[in-house]
Amino acid sequence: MHFRNLKKTAGDVYISDAIDTDKDGNALSLLDIIADETDMADMVDLKLQSEQLYQSVRKLLSPREQKVICMRYGLNGNRPMTQREVASFLKISRSYVSRIEKKALELLRDGVKNDFTD
């Protein structure tokens, strides 16, 4: 019976078992190879900050300002665009895009400051 159990578990590999060595001769385990260095706390914090940003954009900016900011900074999963690209897309001048962007960023900055001082 004992030998049957040994035969059944002979091929088992545990996540902490050494499976190889690195160039310095240190033992590498399966955990070392598949480990993810992502910090969950940082991911959660980033998610919360992103949600706050999207709420502020919706709450504080006009639809046109929202569109310019989303296009310029690649929000909502889009790629960031240059002022010239935004201007071409919206059929307005690049300088007008710049003014809208500057005003929108000031509104967002002031809104965030007020949220933290309240």
Secondary structure, DSSP 8 states (H G I E B T S, - for coil): -HHHHHHHHTT---TTSEEEE-TTS-EEEHHHHH-----HHHHHHHHHHHHHHHHHHHHHS-HHHHHHHHHHHTGGG-----HHHHHHHHTS-HHHHHHHHHHHHHHHHHHHHHHHH-
